[in-house]
Amino acid sequence: MKQLMTKMKIKNLFSAIMLCCSMVANSQSAITIDPATQRYLGDESDFKREKFVAFHALFTEPDADFEKFKKDFNIDSDYMGSRRFYYPIAKAKNGKIPAVKKTYDGERKVFEHIATAPPSALFYDKKINYGKTDFMPYISDVSNYVAKALRDEWEQVPRFLEPFNEPMVHAGDFATGLKGADKKAAIEAIVTYISSMKSKTATIFVSGNECLFLSTS
C-alpha cells in the first residue's frame, strides 16, 4: 500500500511538472506577421476566401451590412453566405406535411451552402412521449417530402444538408416532464429518430451526424 501511494505521488508530481513546462512553452510562443514575407502551408500560399470564409448565415436578398462586410474584407460581391437555417422540413407545421408543387424538372443547379433547421422542426409537439410513440411513419413521410420538395419546388438546392442543428444537445428539450427511466427512454428514441432521418436526393451530402445519409428508396 505504501509503495502504491509513493508511485501515485511520483506520477502526480511528474504530471504537474509536465503541465508547468507546457504552460511555460505556450506562454513563450509568438506569432509574427510580416506583409513583405510570403508564407506557405505546404504548397499553398494564397488565402482562398471561397474555401475558408464561411459566413454563418445566408442572404437571399441584398443586405447593406453584409455588402459592407464583403467590401471591407475583399470578399466576392456575389457571395451570399454559407449556412441557411431553413429547408423544406420547416414547412411541415405541427405534423402536417404540405403537398409538393412541380415547379422544376430535370437536373437542378446546386448552391454551395449548408441548409439546416432546429430539431423542433421534426419534434413539433413537446407533449408527446417519444419513448412510447411510434414516430417512424412520420419520419419516413417527412423524409420523402423533403427529398421531393428539394427536387421539384425548392429554389435553392443546398450542397450540404445538416438535417438538424445540434440535435443531440437539444434531445432533452423534447422529454420535458419526464423523469428517470421514462426520460432516458424518450431521449434514446429521439436520437434513433434523428439518426433515421433520410432523403432521396443524391446531389446533397448530409453533414452533422455520421449516421445520417441520403439514399434512394
Residue frames as a rotation matrix with the C-alpha (Angstrom) as fourth column:
MET 1
0.570 0.822 0.000 0.00
0.822 -0.570 0.000 0.00
0.000 0.000 -1.000 0.00
LYS 2
0.458 -0.493 -0.739 2.84
0.160 -0.773 0.614 2.35
-0.874 -0.400 -0.275 0.91
GLN 3
-0.625 -0.720 0.303 4.60
0.387 0.052 0.921 1.61
-0.678 0.692 0.246 -2.40
LEU 4
-0.118 0.691 0.713 1.36
0.986 -0.001 0.165 2.29
0.115 0.723 -0.681 -4.28
MET 5
0.788 0.413 -0.456 0.95
0.515 -0.849 0.120 5.68
-0.338 -0.329 -0.882 -2.57
THR 6
-0.013 -0.890 -0.455 4.57
0.096 -0.454 0.886 6.56
-0.995 -0.032 0.091 -3.39
LYS 7
-0.662 -0.197 0.724 4.05
0.684 0.236 0.690 5.67
-0.307 0.952 -0.022 -7.07
MET 8
0.337 0.878 0.339 0.90
0.934 -0.356 -0.005 7.79
0.116 0.319 -0.941 -7.17
LYS 9
0.653 -0.160 -0.740 2.72
0.247 -0.879 0.408 10.77
-0.716 -0.450 -0.534 -5.67
ILE 10
-0.459 -0.889 -0.004 5.56
0.200 -0.108 0.974 10.42
-0.866 0.446 0.227 -8.18
LYS 11
-0.427 0.383 0.819 3.05
0.904 0.202 0.376 10.16
-0.021 0.901 -0.432 -11.04
ASN 12
0.665 0.738 -0.113 1.14
0.743 -0.670 -0.002 13.24
-0.077 -0.083 -0.994 -9.87
LEU 13
0.323 -0.648 -0.690 4.39
0.100 -0.701 0.706 15.19
-0.941 -0.297 -0.162 -9.43
PHE 14
-0.667 -0.578 0.469 5.51
0.471 0.160 0.867 14.24
-0.577 0.800 0.166 -12.94
SER 15
0.007 0.775 0.632 2.13
0.989 -0.098 0.109 15.34
0.146 0.624 -0.767 -14.35
ALA 16
0.771 0.269 -0.577 2.41
0.451 -0.871 0.196 18.67
-0.449 -0.411 -0.793 -12.55
ILE 17
-0.160 -0.922 -0.353 5.93
0.108 -0.372 0.922 19.25
-0.981 0.109 0.159 -13.91
MET 18
-0.648 -0.048 0.760 4.81
0.732 0.238 0.639 18.46
-0.211 0.970 -0.119 -17.46
LEU 19
0.437 0.883 0.168 1.85
0.898 -0.439 -0.031 20.83
0.047 0.164 -0.985 -17.10
CYS 20
0.575 -0.304 -0.759 4.12
0.180 -0.859 0.480 23.64
-0.798 -0.413 -0.439 -15.91
CYS 21
-0.542 -0.830 0.133 6.54
0.263 -0.017 0.965 23.03
-0.799 0.557 0.227 -18.79
SER 22
-0.314 0.524 0.792 3.66
0.949 0.140 0.284 23.12
0.038 0.840 -0.540 -21.23
MET 23
0.724 0.622 -0.300 2.36
0.655 -0.755 0.015 26.39
-0.217 -0.207 -0.954 -19.78
VAL 24
0.170 -0.760 -0.627 5.82
0.045 -0.630 0.776 27.96
-0.984 -0.160 -0.073 -19.97
ALA 25
-0.687 -0.452 0.569 6.29
0.521 0.239 0.819 26.79
-0.506 0.860 0.071 -23.55
ASN 26
0.060 0.814 0.577 2.91
0.989 -0.128 0.077 28.15
0.137 0.566 -0.813 -24.59
SER 27
0.734 0.236 -0.636 3.48
0.447 -0.874 0.191 31.48
-0.511 -0.425 -0.747 -22.87
GLN 28
-0.133 -0.897 -0.422 6.71
0.004 -0.426 0.905 31.95
-0.991 0.119 0.060 -24.83
SER 29
-0.365 0.040 0.930 5.22
0.877 0.352 0.328 31.26
-0.314 0.935 -0.163 -28.25
ALA 30
-0.161 0.277 -0.947 4.53
-0.111 -0.959 -0.261 34.21
-0.981 0.063 0.185 -30.52
ILE 31
0.235 0.309 0.922 3.03
0.894 0.304 -0.330 34.77
-0.382 0.901 -0.205 -33.93
THR 32
-0.354 -0.413 -0.839 4.58
0.031 -0.902 0.431 37.38
-0.935 0.126 0.333 -36.17
ILE 33
0.558 0.570 0.603 3.11
0.688 0.090 -0.720 38.79
-0.465 0.817 -0.342 -39.36
ASP 34
-0.391 -0.717 -0.577 5.35
0.043 -0.640 0.767 40.35
-0.919 0.275 0.281 -41.97
PRO 35
0.635 0.760 -0.135 3.41
-0.078 -0.111 -0.991 41.60
-0.768 0.640 -0.012 -45.02
ALA 36
0.350 -0.584 -0.733 6.65
-0.924 -0.346 -0.167 41.66
-0.156 0.735 -0.660 -47.02
THR 37
-0.742 -0.631 0.227 7.30
-0.610 0.776 0.162 37.93
-0.278 -0.018 -0.960 -46.50
GLN 38
0.087 0.761 -0.642 5.38
-0.860 0.383 0.337 35.28
0.503 0.523 0.688 -48.44
ARG 39
-0.448 -0.154 0.881 4.41
-0.735 0.625 -0.265 32.30
-0.509 -0.766 -0.393 -46.27
TYR 40
-0.324 0.309 -0.894 3.48
-0.656 0.608 0.448 28.77
0.682 0.731 0.006 -47.33
LEU 41
-0.025 0.340 0.940 1.40
-0.761 0.603 -0.238 25.99
-0.648 -0.722 0.244 -45.85
GLY 42
0.211 -0.057 0.976 2.60
0.481 0.875 -0.053 23.03
-0.851 0.480 0.212 -47.87
ASP 43
-0.596 -0.380 0.707 2.27
0.799 -0.193 0.570 24.26
-0.080 0.905 0.418 -51.45
GLU 44
0.390 0.858 0.335 -0.42
0.841 -0.480 0.250 26.82
0.375 0.185 -0.908 -50.60
SER 45
-0.748 -0.618 -0.242 0.36
0.664 -0.697 -0.271 30.49
-0.001 -0.363 0.932 -50.24
ASP 46
-0.719 0.549 0.425 -2.83
-0.253 -0.777 0.576 32.29
0.647 0.307 0.698 -51.26
PHE 47
-0.821 0.560 0.114 -5.70
-0.031 0.156 -0.987 32.69
-0.570 -0.814 -0.110 -48.80
LYS 48
-0.844 0.534 0.043 -8.65
0.166 0.184 0.969 31.29
0.509 0.825 -0.244 -50.72
ARG 49
-0.781 0.567 0.260 -11.66
-0.583 -0.515 -0.628 33.11
-0.222 -0.643 0.733 -49.36
GLU 50
0.030 0.846 -0.533 -14.07
-0.895 0.261 0.363 30.97
0.446 0.466 0.764 -51.35
LYS 51
-0.040 -0.130 -0.991 -12.70
0.078 0.988 -0.133 27.93
0.996 -0.083 -0.029 -49.50
PHE 52
-0.617 -0.401 -0.677 -12.05
0.647 0.231 -0.727 29.22
0.448 -0.886 0.117 -45.99
VAL 53
-0.910 0.376 0.174 -14.57
-0.414 -0.816 -0.403 32.03
-0.010 -0.438 0.899 -45.45
ALA 54
-0.554 0.773 -0.310 -17.88
0.563 0.622 0.544 30.63
0.613 0.127 -0.780 -44.19
PHE 55
-0.779 0.356 0.517 -20.41
-0.526 -0.819 -0.230 33.22
0.341 -0.451 0.825 -43.04
HIS 56
-0.915 0.393 -0.091 -22.88
0.377 0.751 -0.542 31.67
-0.145 -0.530 -0.836 -40.57
ALA 57
-0.047 0.922 -0.383 -25.91
-0.056 -0.385 -0.921 32.98
-0.997 -0.022 0.070 -42.45
LEU 58
-0.627 -0.089 0.774 -27.33
0.741 0.236 0.628 33.12
-0.238 0.968 -0.082 -45.95
PHE 59
-0.349 0.464 -0.814 -28.65
-0.154 -0.886 -0.438 36.27
-0.924 -0.028 0.381 -47.61
THR 60
-0.260 0.355 0.898 -31.11
0.871 0.488 0.059 35.61
-0.417 0.797 -0.436 -50.43
GLU 61
0.732 0.442 0.519 -31.72
0.608 -0.768 -0.203 39.36
0.309 0.464 -0.830 -50.79
PRO 62
-0.108 -0.838 0.535 -29.28
0.341 -0.537 -0.771 42.32
0.934 0.099 0.344 -50.64
ASP 63
0.752 0.234 -0.616 -28.34
0.655 -0.155 0.740 43.40
0.078 -0.960 -0.269 -47.12
ALA 64
0.795 -0.407 0.450 -26.49
-0.224 -0.886 -0.405 46.69
0.564 0.221 -0.796 -46.56
ASP 65
0.573 -0.590 0.569 -24.40
-0.725 -0.040 0.688 45.48
-0.383 -0.806 -0.451 -43.59
PHE 66
0.521 -0.360 0.774 -23.41
0.305 0.925 0.225 42.28
-0.797 0.119 0.592 -45.36
GLU 67
0.807 -0.220 0.549 -22.49
0.515 -0.193 -0.835 44.15
0.290 0.956 -0.043 -48.53
LYS 68
0.705 -0.564 0.429 -20.25
-0.620 -0.785 -0.013 46.45
0.344 -0.257 -0.903 -46.48
PHE 69
0.537 -0.480 0.694 -18.69
-0.406 0.573 0.711 43.45
-0.739 -0.664 0.113 -44.74
LYS 70
0.647 -0.264 0.715 -17.81
0.641 0.696 -0.323 41.86
-0.412 0.668 0.620 -48.10
LYS 71
0.795 -0.335 0.505 -16.36
0.175 -0.671 -0.721 45.08
0.580 0.661 -0.475 -49.41
ASP 72
0.684 -0.523 0.508 -14.29
-0.729 -0.504 0.463 45.72
0.014 -0.687 -0.726 -46.27
PHE 73
0.200 -0.595 0.779 -12.77
-0.433 0.659 0.615 42.23
-0.879 -0.460 -0.126 -46.29
ASN 74
-0.377 -0.438 -0.816 -12.36
-0.899 -0.039 0.436 41.84
-0.223 0.898 -0.379 -50.05
ILE 75
-0.539 0.331 0.774 -14.93
0.141 0.942 -0.305 39.04
-0.830 -0.055 -0.554 -50.42
ASP 76
-0.911 0.174 0.375 -16.55
0.391 0.070 0.918 38.36
0.134 0.982 -0.132 -53.80
SER 77
-0.795 0.607 0.018 -19.58
-0.600 -0.781 -0.171 40.58
-0.090 -0.146 0.985 -54.31
ASP 78
-0.074 0.814 -0.577 -21.78
-0.692 0.375 0.617 37.63
0.718 0.445 0.535 -55.36
TYR 79
-0.821 -0.248 -0.514 -21.07
0.170 0.753 -0.635 35.68
0.545 -0.609 -0.576 -52.13
MET 80
0.035 0.966 0.257 -24.39
-0.302 -0.235 0.924 35.04
0.953 -0.110 0.284 -50.36
GLY 81
0.102 -0.015 0.995 -23.19
-0.991 0.084 0.102 33.30
-0.085 -0.996 -0.006 -47.20
SER 82
-0.643 -0.529 -0.554 -22.69
-0.587 0.805 -0.087 29.66
0.492 0.269 -0.828 -46.25
ARG 83
-0.922 0.274 -0.275 -25.42
0.383 0.755 -0.532 28.50
0.062 -0.595 -0.801 -43.89
ARG 84
-0.533 0.814 0.230 -29.20
-0.563 -0.545 0.621 28.73
0.631 0.202 0.749 -44.04
PHE 85
-0.935 0.253 0.248 -31.46
-0.096 0.494 -0.864 27.78
-0.341 -0.832 -0.437 -41.14
TYR 86
0.078 0.979 -0.186 -34.30
-0.636 -0.095 -0.766 26.84
-0.768 0.178 0.616 -43.43
TYR 87
-0.913 -0.178 -0.367 -35.17
-0.404 0.518 0.754 23.95
0.056 0.837 -0.545 -45.76
PRO 88
-0.413 0.871 -0.265 -38.41
-0.339 0.123 0.933 22.12
0.845 0.475 0.245 -46.68
ILE 89
-0.441 0.278 -0.854 -38.90
0.712 0.687 -0.144 20.43
0.547 -0.671 -0.501 -43.30
ALA 90
-0.940 0.054 -0.337 -39.69
0.191 -0.737 -0.649 23.86
-0.284 -0.674 0.682 -41.84
LYS 91
-0.650 0.734 -0.195 -42.87
-0.688 -0.459 0.563 23.91
0.324 0.500 0.803 -43.94
ALA 92
-0.254 0.546 -0.799 -44.23
0.301 0.829 0.471 20.79
0.919 -0.121 -0.374 -42.24
LYS 93
-0.582 0.079 0.809 -46.15
-0.620 -0.688 -0.378 22.52
0.527 -0.721 0.449 -39.46
ASN 94
-0.226 0.509 0.831 -47.50
-0.905 0.206 -0.372 20.60
-0.361 -0.836 0.414 -36.46
GLY 95
-0.504 -0.083 0.860 -47.07
-0.062 0.996 0.060 17.27
-0.861 -0.023 -0.507 -38.17
LYS 96
0.634 0.754 0.168 -48.96
0.180 0.067 -0.981 18.31
-0.752 0.653 -0.094 -41.31
ILE 97
-0.462 -0.853 0.240 -46.90
0.373 0.059 0.926 17.72
-0.804 0.518 0.291 -44.45
PRO 98
0.161 0.556 -0.815 -47.77
-0.503 -0.665 -0.553 20.02
-0.849 0.499 0.172 -47.36
ALA 99
0.761 0.127 0.636 -48.15
0.457 0.591 -0.665 18.93
-0.460 0.797 0.392 -50.96
VAL 100
-0.303 -0.934 -0.190 -45.18
0.305 -0.284 0.909 19.44
-0.903 0.217 0.371 -53.28
LYS 101
0.721 0.505 -0.474 -45.62
-0.225 -0.477 -0.850 21.69
-0.655 0.719 -0.230 -56.31
LYS 102
0.273 -0.605 0.748 -43.94
0.833 0.538 0.131 20.55
-0.482 0.587 0.651 -59.52
THR 103
0.789 -0.028 -0.613 -42.03
-0.132 -0.983 -0.125 23.76
-0.600 0.179 -0.780 -60.26
TYR 104
0.008 -0.888 -0.460 -38.75
-0.936 -0.168 0.308 22.35
-0.351 0.428 -0.833 -61.59
ASP 105
0.938 0.232 0.258 -37.84
-0.124 0.919 -0.374 19.40
-0.324 0.319 0.891 -63.76
GLY 106
0.710 -0.700 -0.071 -34.61
0.193 0.292 -0.937 17.68
0.677 0.652 0.342 -64.80
GLU 107
-0.046 -0.851 -0.522 -31.17
0.914 0.176 -0.367 18.35
0.404 -0.494 0.770 -63.38
ARG 108
0.902 0.431 -0.031 -31.09
0.388 -0.776 0.497 21.06
0.190 -0.460 -0.867 -60.73
LYS 109
0.091 -0.850 0.519 -28.45
-0.098 -0.527 -0.844 23.66
0.991 0.026 -0.131 -60.01
VAL 110
0.510 -0.012 -0.860 -26.84
0.796 0.386 0.466 23.09
0.326 -0.923 0.206 -56.60
PHE 111
0.630 -0.236 0.740 -25.91
-0.276 -0.958 -0.070 26.08
0.725 -0.160 -0.669 -54.43
GLU 112
-0.168 -0.845 -0.508 -22.76
0.358 0.428 -0.830 25.96
0.919 -0.321 0.230 -52.33
HIS 113
-0.376 0.032 0.926 -24.22
-0.778 -0.553 -0.297 26.31
0.503 -0.833 0.233 -48.85
ILE 114
-0.923 0.087 -0.375 -25.40
0.276 0.828 -0.487 24.26
0.269 -0.553 -0.789 -45.88
ALA 115
-0.157 0.925 0.345 -29.09
-0.539 -0.373 0.755 24.02
0.827 -0.068 0.558 -45.05
THR 116
-0.841 -0.083 -0.534 -30.24
0.370 0.633 -0.680 23.11
0.395 -0.770 -0.501 -41.55
ALA 117
0.066 0.887 0.456 -33.13
-0.282 -0.422 0.862 23.57
0.957 -0.185 0.222 -39.13
PRO 118
-0.467 -0.175 0.867 -33.77
-0.880 -0.004 -0.475 23.35
0.086 -0.985 -0.152 -35.38
PRO 119
-0.988 0.063 -0.141 -34.77
0.073 0.995 -0.067 19.88
0.136 -0.076 -0.988 -34.08
SER 120
-0.519 0.847 -0.113 -38.18
-0.041 -0.156 -0.987 21.33
-0.854 -0.508 0.116 -33.18
ALA 121
-0.335 0.374 -0.865 -38.96
-0.934 -0.255 0.251 21.27
-0.127 0.892 0.435 -36.90
LEU 122
-0.549 0.107 -0.829 -39.26
-0.244 0.928 0.281 17.49
0.800 0.356 -0.483 -36.53
PHE 123
-0.579 0.314 -0.752 -40.27
0.776 0.494 -0.392 17.10
0.248 -0.811 -0.530 -32.89
TYR 124
-0.588 0.373 0.718 -43.14
0.048 -0.870 0.491 19.57
0.808 0.323 0.494 -33.14
ASP 125
0.477 0.846 0.236 -45.14
-0.307 -0.091 0.947 18.51
0.823 -0.525 0.216 -30.05
LYS 126
-0.564 -0.760 0.323 -43.46
-0.536 0.039 -0.843 18.61
0.629 -0.648 -0.429 -26.64
LYS 127
0.050 0.656 0.753 -46.46
-0.974 0.198 -0.108 16.87
-0.220 -0.728 0.649 -25.10
ILE 128
0.732 0.178 -0.657 -45.68
-0.439 0.861 -0.257 13.65
0.520 0.477 0.709 -26.97
ASN 129
0.407 -0.629 0.662 -43.78
-0.540 0.419 0.730 10.96
-0.737 -0.655 -0.169 -25.06
TYR 130
0.367 -0.302 -0.880 -41.42
-0.905 0.102 -0.412 9.97
0.214 0.948 -0.236 -27.87
GLY 131
-0.721 -0.638 0.269 -40.26
-0.689 0.699 -0.190 6.96
-0.067 -0.323 -0.944 -25.85
LYS 132
-0.560 0.605 0.566 -43.74
0.144 0.743 -0.653 5.44
-0.816 -0.285 -0.503 -26.12
THR 133
0.516 0.722 -0.461 -44.79
-0.323 -0.335 -0.885 6.69
-0.794 0.605 0.060 -29.55
ASP 134
0.017 -0.465 0.885 -44.02
0.771 0.570 0.285 5.08
-0.637 0.678 0.368 -32.89
PHE 135
0.387 0.051 -0.921 -42.73
-0.197 -0.971 -0.137 8.12
-0.901 0.235 -0.366 -34.74
MET 136
-0.550 -0.737 0.392 -41.13
0.173 0.359 0.917 6.18
-0.817 0.572 -0.069 -37.59
PRO 137
0.068 0.607 0.792 -44.07
0.964 0.165 -0.209 6.50
-0.258 0.777 -0.574 -40.03
TYR 138
0.919 0.255 -0.300 -43.87
0.211 -0.962 -0.172 10.29
-0.332 0.095 -0.938 -39.74
ILE 139
0.077 -0.973 -0.217 -40.06
-0.231 -0.229 0.946 10.18
-0.970 -0.023 -0.242 -40.09
SER 140
-0.474 -0.223 0.852 -40.46
0.642 0.574 0.508 8.25
-0.602 0.788 -0.129 -43.35
ASP 141
0.455 0.761 0.462 -43.17
0.883 -0.322 -0.341 10.58
-0.111 0.563 -0.819 -44.68
VAL 142
0.868 -0.124 -0.482 -41.33
-0.045 -0.984 0.173 13.79
-0.495 -0.128 -0.859 -43.85
SER 143
-0.184 -0.975 0.125 -38.05
-0.003 0.127 0.992 12.42
-0.983 0.182 -0.026 -45.27
ASN 144
-0.305 0.156 0.939 -39.74
0.897 0.377 0.229 11.63
-0.319 0.913 -0.255 -48.57
TYR 145
0.775 0.632 0.003 -41.36
0.611 -0.748 -0.259 15.06
-0.161 0.203 -0.966 -48.54
VAL 146
0.457 -0.689 -0.562 -38.01
-0.185 -0.692 0.698 16.81
-0.870 -0.215 -0.444 -48.05
ALA 147
-0.499 -0.685 0.531 -36.49
0.339 0.409 0.847 14.89
-0.798 0.603 0.028 -50.95
LYS 148
-0.016 0.586 0.810 -39.38
0.997 0.069 -0.030 15.65
-0.074 0.807 -0.586 -53.31
ALA 149
0.856 0.368 -0.363 -39.55
0.388 -0.921 -0.019 19.30
-0.341 -0.125 -0.932 -52.28
LEU 150
0.092 -0.910 -0.404 -35.82
-0.149 -0.414 0.898 19.82
-0.985 -0.023 -0.173 -52.86
ARG 151
-0.628 -0.352 0.694 -36.08
0.523 0.470 0.711 18.16
-0.576 0.810 -0.111 -56.25
ASP 152
-0.259 0.674 0.692 -39.33
0.956 0.078 0.282 19.65
0.136 0.735 -0.665 -57.53
GLU 153
0.623 0.684 0.380 -40.06
0.625 -0.727 0.284 23.01
0.470 0.061 -0.881 -55.88
TRP 154
0.588 -0.431 -0.684 -37.14
0.521 -0.445 0.728 24.33
-0.618 -0.785 -0.037 -53.78
GLU 155
0.990 -0.139 -0.038 -35.49
-0.124 -0.681 -0.722 27.29
0.074 0.719 -0.691 -55.48
GLN 156
0.219 -0.971 0.092 -32.02
-0.870 -0.237 -0.432 26.96
0.441 0.015 -0.897 -53.94
VAL 157
0.907 0.046 -0.419 -30.96
0.059 0.970 0.236 23.33
0.417 -0.238 0.877 -53.54
PRO 158
0.618 -0.703 0.354 -28.15
-0.755 -0.402 0.519 23.23
-0.222 -0.587 -0.778 -50.94
ARG 159
0.012 -0.718 -0.696 -24.92
-0.625 0.538 -0.566 21.31
0.781 0.441 -0.442 -51.50
PHE 160
-0.855 -0.349 -0.383 -24.97
0.094 0.621 -0.778 20.11
0.510 -0.701 -0.499 -47.88
LEU 161
0.242 0.945 0.219 -27.92
-0.345 -0.127 0.930 19.16
0.907 -0.300 0.295 -45.72
GLU 162
-0.935 -0.343 -0.094 -27.49
-0.010 0.290 -0.957 19.09
0.355 -0.893 -0.275 -41.96
PRO 163
-0.261 0.953 -0.155 -30.99
0.551 0.279 0.786 17.86
0.792 0.120 -0.598 -41.04
PHE 164
0.827 0.553 -0.100 -30.87
0.385 -0.429 0.817 19.45
0.409 -0.714 -0.568 -37.59
ASN 165
0.055 -0.792 0.608 -28.63
-0.293 -0.596 -0.748 21.91
0.955 -0.137 -0.265 -35.82
GLU 166
-0.738 -0.486 0.467 -27.15
-0.578 0.099 -0.810 20.44
0.348 -0.868 -0.354 -32.60
PRO 167
0.151 0.911 -0.383 -29.79
-0.470 0.407 0.783 17.66
0.870 0.061 0.489 -32.34
MET 168
0.002 -0.186 -0.983 -28.07
0.616 0.774 -0.146 15.74
0.788 -0.605 0.116 -29.55
VAL 169
-0.935 -0.349 0.069 -27.64
0.186 -0.646 -0.740 18.90
0.303 -0.679 0.669 -27.48
HIS 170
-0.613 0.760 0.217 -31.38
-0.781 -0.624 -0.023 19.58
0.118 -0.184 0.976 -27.66
ALA 171
-0.553 0.409 -0.726 -32.64
0.026 0.879 0.476 15.99
0.833 0.244 -0.497 -27.37
GLY 172
-0.748 0.213 -0.629 -33.61
0.664 0.248 -0.706 16.57
0.006 -0.945 -0.327 -23.73
ASP 173
-0.889 0.421 -0.183 -35.78
-0.401 -0.906 -0.135 19.54
-0.222 -0.047 0.974 -24.73
PHE 174
-0.253 0.813 -0.524 -38.35
-0.768 0.161 0.620 17.11
0.588 0.559 0.584 -26.11
ALA 175
-0.257 0.169 -0.952 -38.55
0.467 0.884 0.031 14.98
0.846 -0.437 -0.306 -22.99
THR 176
-0.748 -0.001 0.663 -39.87
-0.444 -0.742 -0.502 17.68
0.492 -0.671 0.555 -20.67
GLY 177
0.167 0.842 0.512 -41.96
-0.964 0.031 0.263 16.48
0.205 -0.538 0.818 -17.77
LEU 178
0.782 0.042 -0.622 -40.42
-0.061 0.998 -0.009 13.01
0.620 0.045 0.783 -17.88
LYS 179
0.328 -0.679 0.657 -38.08
-0.944 -0.208 0.257 11.65
-0.038 -0.704 -0.709 -15.25
GLY 180
0.011 -0.414 0.910 -35.80
-0.531 0.769 0.357 8.69
-0.848 -0.487 -0.211 -14.66
ALA 181
-0.542 -0.246 0.804 -36.25
0.324 0.821 0.470 5.71
-0.776 0.515 -0.365 -16.97
ASP 182
0.475 0.803 0.361 -39.05
0.702 -0.098 -0.706 7.38
-0.531 0.588 -0.610 -18.95
LYS 183
0.748 -0.257 -0.612 -36.87
-0.391 -0.916 -0.093 10.40
-0.537 0.308 -0.785 -19.77
LYS 184
-0.332 -0.931 0.152 -33.92
-0.457 0.300 0.837 8.20
-0.825 0.208 -0.525 -20.71
ALA 185
-0.281 0.306 0.909 -36.12
0.640 0.766 -0.060 6.08
-0.715 0.565 -0.412 -23.00
ALA 186
0.777 0.624 -0.082 -37.56
0.391 -0.580 -0.715 9.19
-0.494 0.523 -0.695 -24.66
ILE 187
0.422 -0.707 -0.568 -34.12
-0.657 -0.670 0.345 10.69
-0.624 0.228 -0.747 -25.32
GLU 188
-0.548 -0.626 0.555 -32.83
-0.110 0.711 0.694 7.40
-0.829 0.319 -0.459 -26.72
ALA 189
0.127 0.690 0.713 -35.86
0.780 0.375 -0.501 7.20
-0.613 0.619 -0.490 -29.01
ILE 190
0.848 0.164 -0.504 -35.32
-0.070 -0.908 -0.413 10.80
-0.526 0.385 -0.759 -30.17
VAL 191
-0.105 -0.970 -0.219 -31.69
-0.643 -0.102 0.759 10.01
-0.758 0.221 -0.613 -31.01
THR 192
-0.500 -0.012 0.866 -32.85
0.409 0.878 0.248 6.97
-0.764 0.478 -0.434 -33.00
TYR 193
0.562 0.793 0.235 -35.40
0.632 -0.228 -0.741 9.05
-0.534 0.565 -0.629 -34.89
ILE 194
0.610 -0.422 -0.671 -32.82
-0.497 -0.863 0.091 11.71
-0.617 0.278 -0.736 -35.71
SER 195
-0.454 -0.866 0.211 -30.45
-0.425 0.419 0.802 9.01
-0.783 0.274 -0.558 -36.98
SER 196
-0.304 0.426 0.852 -33.20
0.649 0.747 -0.143 7.62
-0.698 0.510 -0.504 -39.20
MET 197
0.522 0.490 -0.698 -33.87
-0.101 -0.778 -0.621 10.90
-0.847 0.394 -0.356 -40.96
LYS 198
-0.559 -0.728 0.398 -33.04
0.334 0.241 0.911 10.34
-0.759 0.642 0.108 -44.62
SER 199
0.301 0.610 -0.733 -33.95
-0.466 -0.576 -0.671 11.58
-0.832 0.543 0.111 -48.05
LYS 200
0.441 -0.019 0.897 -33.60
0.559 0.788 -0.258 10.64
-0.703 0.615 0.358 -51.72
THR 201
0.988 -0.110 -0.105 -31.63
-0.152 -0.691 -0.707 13.42
0.005 0.715 -0.699 -53.39
ALA 202
0.662 -0.749 0.026 -28.22
0.747 0.663 0.047 12.09
-0.053 -0.011 0.999 -54.43
THR 203
0.200 -0.620 0.759 -26.68
0.470 -0.619 -0.630 15.52
0.860 0.482 0.167 -55.12
ILE 204
0.506 0.034 0.862 -26.84
-0.598 -0.706 0.379 16.51
0.622 -0.707 -0.337 -51.46
PHE 205
-0.410 -0.663 -0.627 -24.36
0.214 0.598 -0.772 15.43
0.887 -0.450 -0.104 -48.80
VAL 206
0.756 0.654 0.017 -25.58
0.101 -0.142 0.985 15.02
0.647 -0.743 -0.173 -45.23
SER 207
-0.394 -0.913 0.108 -23.39
0.084 -0.152 -0.985 16.50
0.915 -0.379 0.137 -42.53
GLY 208
-0.105 0.291 0.951 -23.56
-0.834 -0.546 0.075 16.93
0.541 -0.786 0.300 -38.79
ASN 209
0.245 0.206 0.947 -24.11
-0.747 0.664 0.049 13.28
-0.618 -0.719 0.317 -37.89
GLU 210
-0.656 -0.683 -0.321 -22.21
-0.719 0.437 0.539 10.37
-0.228 0.584 -0.779 -39.36
CYS 211
-0.761 0.399 0.512 -25.20
0.327 0.917 -0.229 8.02
-0.561 -0.007 -0.828 -39.18
LEU 212
0.307 0.859 -0.410 -27.37
-0.069 -0.410 -0.910 10.31
-0.949 0.308 -0.067 -41.29
PHE 213
-0.783 -0.584 0.212 -27.39
0.151 0.152 0.977 9.76
-0.603 0.797 -0.031 -45.01
LEU 214
0.051 0.766 -0.641 -29.33
-0.802 -0.352 -0.483 10.35
-0.595 0.539 0.596 -48.19
SER 215
-0.789 -0.297 0.538 -30.37
-0.009 0.881 0.474 7.35
-0.614 0.369 -0.697 -50.22
THR 216
-0.515 0.652 -0.556 -32.75
-0.797 -0.127 0.590 6.17
0.314 0.747 0.586 -52.88
SER 217
-0.759 0.316 0.569 -35.62
-0.170 0.747 -0.642 4.05
-0.628 -0.584 -0.513 -51.65
